[in-house]
Amino acid sequence: MGSLSIWHWLIVLVIVMMVFGTKKLKNMGSDLGSAVKGFKDGMRDGDAAATSGTTAADKQLGPQAGAVKKDTIDVEAKEKS
């Protein structure tokens, strides 16, 4: 009773396919794959930026990045009304 046999998994698979349909499952699989690929690319870009000494924020800011001190945080405080 503790472990599930192949027949249990097949029944679960058939029920999932009946509920979602094969087209929706295919779309969900491709979306998940593209998300994992994007995550891996982001991690690779982050590692490359860490070794070169620049951050993703520096790349987005472009030439303005040199004008801002690295240890300064610019914030705007709002009063509670």
VOBA-1610 file (N, C-alpha, C; in pm, whole numbers, padded with zeros to 5 digits, always signed):
BEGIN
Met+00081-00120+00000Met+00000+00000+00000Met+00086+00127+00000Gly+00207+00118+00051Gly+00293+00235+00061Gly+00347+00284-00072Ser+00374+00192-00166Ser+00431+00235-00293Ser+00326+00223-00404Leu+00341+00305-00506Leu+00247+00303-00617Leu+00306+00221-00731Ser+00227+00134-00788Ser+00272+00052-00900Ser+00255+00129-01031Ile+00299+00067-01139Ile+00289+00129-01271Ile+00143+00151-01309Trp+00055+00064-01265Trp-00087+00079-01298Trp-00148+00202-01231His-00105+00231-01111His-00153+00352-01043His-00110+00477-01121Trp+00016+00479-01164Trp+00067+00595-01239Trp-00003+00610-01373Leu-00033+00498-01439Leu-00105+00505-01567Leu-00246+00561-01549Ile-00312+00520-01443Ile-00447+00572-01416Ile-00441+00721-01387Val-00343+00764-01310Val-00327+00907-01280Val-00299+00984-01409Leu-00215+00930-01496Leu-00183+00995-01623Leu-00306+01008-01711Val-00388+00904-01718Val-00510+00909-01799Val-00606+01014-01744Ile-00620+01022-01614Ile-00710+01122-01553Ile-00659+01263-01580Val-00529+01285-01568Val-00472+01417-01594Val-00494+01456-01739Met-00475+01361-01831Met-00495+01390-01973Met-00642+01420-02002Met-00733+01353-01933Met-00875+01380-01953Met-00914+01518-01900Val-00855+01557-01789Val-00889+01686-01728Val-00830+01802-01809Phe-00700+01794-01840Phe-00633+01906-01905Phe-00632+01897-02057Gly-00627+01779-02112Gly-00615+01764-02257Gly-00469+01765-02298Thr-00441+01700-02410Thr-00300+01688-02452Thr-00243+01820-02500Lys-00326+01904-02563Lys-00275+02032-02614Lys-00232+02123-02500Lys-00314+02129-02395Lys-00280+02215-02281Lys-00157+02162-02209Leu-00145+02029-02197Leu-00027+01972-02133Leu+00099+02001-02216Lys+00086+01996-02349Lys+00201+02027-02435Lys+00242+02173-02417Asn+00145+02264-02411Asn+00176+02406-02391Asn+00240+02430-02256Met+00190+02363-02152Met+00249+02379-02019Met+00391+02327-02017Gly+00417+02216-02087Gly+00552+02161-02092Gly+00648+02254-02164Ser+00603+02312-02275Ser+00693+02403-02348Ser+00716+02532-02269Asp+00614+02580-02198Asp+00632+02699-02113Asp+00731+02671-02001Leu+00720+02553-01941Leu+00812+02516-01833Leu+00954+02505-01887Gly+00969+02446-02005Gly+01101+02433-02066Gly+01164+02567-02096Ser+01085+02660-02150Ser+01140+02793-02181Ser+01174+02869-02053Ala+01097+02847-01946Ala+01128+02912-01819Ala+01259+02860-01762Val+01281+02729-01770Val+01406+02671-01720Val+01523+02721-01804Lys+01505+02729-01936Lys+01611+02778-02023Lys+01645+02924-01990Gly+01542+03007-01969Gly+01565+03146-01932Gly+01637+03159-01799Phe+01601+03071-01704Phe+01667+03073-01573Phe+01814+03037-01588Lys+01844+02934-01667Lys+01984+02895-01688Lys+02063+03005-01756Asp+02002+03071-01856Asp+02070+03182-01923Asp+02096+03296-01826Gly+01999+03324-01740Gly+02017+03430-01641Gly+02128+03397-01542Met+02134+03271-01502Met+02241+03231-01410Met+02377+03242-01478Arg+02383+03204-01605Arg+02508+03213-01680Arg+02550+03358-01695Asp+02454+03447-01725Asp+02484+03590-01738Asp+02527+03648-01605Gly+02465+03603-01496Gly+02501+03651-01363Gly+02642+03610-01325Asp+02679+03487-01360Asp+02815+03441-01332Asp+02917+03518-01413Ala+02884+03546-01539Ala+02975+03622-01624Ala+02991+03763-01573Ala+02881+03824-01525Ala+02888+03960-01472Ala+02968+03963-01342Ala+02956+03859-01261Ala+03029+03855-01135Ala+03179+03844-01159Thr+03217+03770-01260Thr+03360+03757-01288Thr+03417+03882-01354Ser+03333+03955-01429Ser+03383+04076-01494Ser+03374+04198-01403Gly+03301+04188-01292Gly+03292+04299-01198Gly+03175+04391-01223Thr+03091+04363-01321Thr+02974+04446-01347Thr+02849+04369-01308Thr+02746+04442-01271Thr+02620+04379-01235Thr+02518+04402-01346Ala+02406+04332-01337Ala+02300+04350-01436Ala+02246+04492-01431Ala+02242+04552-01311Ala+02194+04689-01299Ala+02289+04786-01369Asp+02419+04760-01361Asp+02515+04845-01430Asp+02496+04838-01581Lys+02466+04718-01631Lys+02445+04703-01774Lys+02320+04777-01819Gln+02216+04778-01736Gln+02092+04847-01772Gln+02110+04997-01766Leu+02188+05046-01671Leu+02207+05190-01657Leu+02296+05246-01766Gly+02388+05167-01815Gly+02477+05211-01921Gly+02577+05313-01873Pro+02589+05427-01943Pro+02690+05527-01907Pro+02662+05596-01774Gln+02541+05591-01725Gln+02509+05657-01598Gln+02567+05583-01479Ala+02603+05457-01496Ala+02648+05375-01384Ala+02773+05433-01317Gly+02861+05495-01394Gly+02982+05551-01336Gly+02956+05672-01249Ala+02845+05742-01271Ala+02815+05864-01197Ala+02760+05835-01057Val+02709+05716-01033Val+02649+05682-00905Val+02750+05603-00823Lys+02763+05640-00694Lys+02852+05566-00607Lys+02793+05428-00583Lys+02878+05328-00575Lys+02833+05189-00559Lys+02772+05164-00421Asp+02814+05235-00318Asp+02764+05209-00184Asp+02649+05302-00144Thr+02597+05381-00236Thr+02488+05473-00209Thr+02356+05415-00259Ile+02255+05424-00175Ile+02122+05378-00214Ile+02031+05500-00221Asp+01969+05520-00335Asp+01882+05634-00356Asp+01738+05592-00329Val+01675+05654-00228Val+01537+05619-00193Val+01455+05747-00180Glu+01325+05730-00186Glu+01233+05841-00170Glu+01135+05805-00059Ala+01130+05887+00047Ala+01042+05861+00159Ala+00912+05939+00141Lys+00802+05873+00172Lys+00672+05939+00165Lys+00610+05939+00304Glu+00541+06051+00336Glu+00477+06060+00465Glu+00343+05988+00462Lys+00307+05934+00576Lys+00181+05864+00590Lys+00070+05967+00601Ser-00038+05948+00525Ser-00146+06047+00531Ser-00264+05999+00611
//
